[in-house]
Structures are given as structure tokens and as C-alpha cells.
Amino acid sequence: MPPICQRRSPTLYVGLLALLACGAQAQNSPKPEIKPLPPVAALPTSQLAGQSIAVLPLTLVVADPALESDTTFAPYKDHRAALTRADSLVSEGFRTRSPEVNWVLPPELRKISRRSAGFVADPDQMGQAVLRSPGLSKIPDPLRSSLRNLVALTDGRMALVPASLGFGPEPDGQIRADLTLVLADARNGHVLWRSIAYGRGRSPDQALNAAMAAVLPASAGP
């Protein structure tokens, strides 16, 4: 008996062809272009070795609305929680990546402020986010006076201010962190150094840690 030929529906062939075409298109579709991050001016920690440097709390964290649906961004949706988490990561970055500097971190600054209530302003309410403006070469008042009074109680004269932190999505699904940092002389109010540290990662924490690594490389020259 001759073999029975099975009749196949033309619709099946059309579906298979469409599936193959989609697969070929997916393989040939270009990957999203990832541009290199801008260069980061590293903090010259070798010039700060042995000095006491006050690190002010971060007071400004902003994010692109597109990150609202990103599950990794959940810890940063509440503003107060975002400030606390970012402060912790920034402080840990300074402490572990530049141990040659005596960093006076935000928790200690808050203790100093509470002990000197009426003389020293609350370090979380001094308006230090104004220093994110790239055109500022001198600390404006009343921030200048508040900073001078606070730093005078740390056995130092300089302050490192994380002025702002921004998060945004990248084309490949990663998150980008932009951290503005300013080093200032609290006595005369001069801005000595500023940098925007950039970092990428699969989560906001990873991106911020990458930004800290960029501004505090393993070997920071003068």
C-alpha cells in the first residue's frame, strides 16, 4: 500500500515562515548602543592623608520616573530611606577606599551638632545641596557660616559635600548614578575641588558603588 500523504494546512506554513523571520530579525537587530561614561576627576586623597575631613550628609536624591517600575529601585522610592541608604554607601566608600584620611562621617557630625545645640546647625538642614551648581567657587551664606562652625569642632578645616545624587536608566537595562561631590575649605569658604562621579550597575546600589570607585580609584594621584 502506498504511503499516505498528509495534507498540511497552508496556514501552518505561513506561521512557520513568520516565526523563522522573527527569529532572524531578532538575531540581526542591533544591540543598544552604550556610550562610555564621561571621565571622572578623582579625589586627590594623597594630599588629604592624615587630615580630618568632615563628610556632610546627602540631602538631595533624584531619579528618572522610568525607574519607578524597576524592582531594584524599591529601596530608593521613599525619600528619607533613599537618603539614609545612599549616605551609608557613600560613607562606606570613603572609609574603605581611602583609609589614609580621617573621615568624620555624618553620624559623628550629627552627634557633634546635638552636643552643641544652639551653636552648630543640624548637618541635615544646612542647605548643602546648593553646592551642586557648577558655577559656585565660594560657599554662599548662611551655609558658609554653618559649615565653618560645624567643621571647627572636628579638628579640621575642610568638608567633603555629596551635593546631589541622580539615578537614570541605561539602554541596556542598567542604572546609572551621577554623584556630585565638592571639597571646600570651611574657614575661608573656597571650593577646592569638585567632580561628578559616574557609575553603572544592575541596581542603584551597584551604580552608586561604581561611582564611588571611579572617584576614589585604587591609586589616587595628586
N, C-alpha and C positions, 0 to 999 in steps of 0.2 A: 504494500500500500504506500503510495507516495506520501511524503511528509505533508502535514497540514500547515499551510502558511497562515500565520497570524496577521490579521489586519490591524495596523496601528493607526490611531487617530491622528490626523494632520495637526490637531491642536497640541498633541503631545510633542511633536517635532518642533513646533513654534516655541513652546515653553522651554524645551531643552536648549534651543538656539539662543533664546533670550537669556537663559541662565548662564550659558557659556560666554555670551557677550558681556554680561555684567561682571563676571569674574575677570575677564581680560581687561575690562575698563578699570576695575579696582586695582589690578596689578600694575597698570600703566599710569594710574593717577599720581601726580607728583606729591611728594611729602610736603607738609607745611614748612615754609622757609623760616628757619630760626636764625635771627640776626645775632651776631656777637654782642655781648653786653658792653656798654661803654667802659673805658678804663677807670679804675678806682684809685684815687690818691690815698696811699697807705698812711696810717698814722705813724710818725717817726718816734716810736716808743723808746729807741735807744737814747734819745735826748731827754726823755722823761724818767729814765731809770732812777729809782730811789726817791722820787718825789711823791708827795701826797696829792692826788688829783681827785677832786670831787666829781662824781658821776651823777648828774641830775636825773630824776625820773622822767620817763617819756610821758607826754601829755596829749599827743596827737597821733592817732592811728586811723587811716582812711583806707577804703577798699573799693575796687570796681564792683558795681552792682552785679556783674556777671558771676561773681564768686558766691553769691547768695545760695545757689543750688549746689555748690561744691561741699560734699560731706566733710572734707578735711578742714574746711574753714569754720566749722561749727564753733570751736572754742573762741573764735575771734568775733562772733556776731554781737555779743554783749560788749559795750564799750569799756566798761570797768574791767571786765575779765580780760579783754584784749590788752589793755594797758599793763595789767599785772603779769600776764604771760610774756608779753614782749619785753618788759622790764627784766624779768628773770633771765630770759635768754641773752639779752644784751649784756647784763651784768656777768653772767657766766662766761660769755665770750671774752670780756675784758680780763676777768680773773684767771682764766685758764690759758689764754693765748698770749697774755703779757704779764706774767707774774713778777717781772722786774719792777713794775710800777706799783706803788701803794695806792690802789683804787679805793676811794671812800664811796661805797655804793649807796643807792637810795635808802635801804633800810637804816643804815647808820645816820644818814642825813636827816631822816625823819626823827630819829632819837635825839639828835642834836637840836633840832627845831623844837621838840616838845620840852626839852630841858631848858631852853632859852625862850620860852613863850613870851611874846611882847617885844622881844629884841630881834628875833630871827623869824622870817616868814616861812610859811609852810612850803616845802620844796615842790609839792604837787600843785601849788596855786600861785606860782611866781610869774607865769606867762612866758616861759622859756621857748614855747613853740614859735614865737616871733622871730627867733634866730634862724628859722628855715629860709628866710629871704636871702637870696644870694648876694644882694646888694649891700647888706649890712656889714660894715667893717668895724663898728663900735657898738657895744651893748647899749640899748636905749634905757632911760629911766622909765619907770621905777625898778625894772628888772636889774639894772646895774647896781643900785644900792642894796637890793635884797640879796643879790648874789655875793656882793662884797662882804656883807655881814655874815652870811652863812659860811662862806669859804674861810673866813678869818678864824673860825672855830675848828678847822680841820688840819691845822698846822701846815697849810699850803697856801698857794695863791692862784692856782689855775683850776678851771672847771671844764669838764667834758660834757657837752649837752647833746643828747639824742633829740634833735629838734622836731623830727617828724618821721613817720613810717608809713609807707604806702604799699598796698598789695594789688596786683593785677594779673589777669590770665595771660598765658602764652599760647601761641598757635598749636603747640604740641601737647597741650593739656597740663603743662607745668604751671606753677605760680611764680611770679616774680616779686621780689621785695626790693624797695628803694628806701634806704635809710639815710637820712641827712644827719651828719654829725658835725659839731662845732667845738673847737677848743678855744677857750677865751681866758684872758688874764683878768681875774676878778678885781684886782686892785685898780688898774687903770681903764678897764672896760674894753680893751682892744681884742678883736677877733684875731687869733694867731694862726688858725688853720681851719679849713672846712673841707668836707668831702661828702659825696653821695656814694654810699656803698650799695652795690647791686648784687643780687643773688637769685638763683633759680632753684626750685625743688618741687617735689611731688606734693608737698604740703606747705602751709605757711611757716611752720617751724623750720623745715629744711631750707626754705628760701631765706629766712632770716639768718640762720646759722651760716649759710653760704655767703651772705652779705658781710657778716662779721669776719669770716675767714678772708674775704677779699680786702677788707680794710686793715686787718691785723694778720698779715701773712706770717709764715714761719720765721722769716728773716726780714724785719722791717728796718730799712736803712735810714740814714738821716734825711 
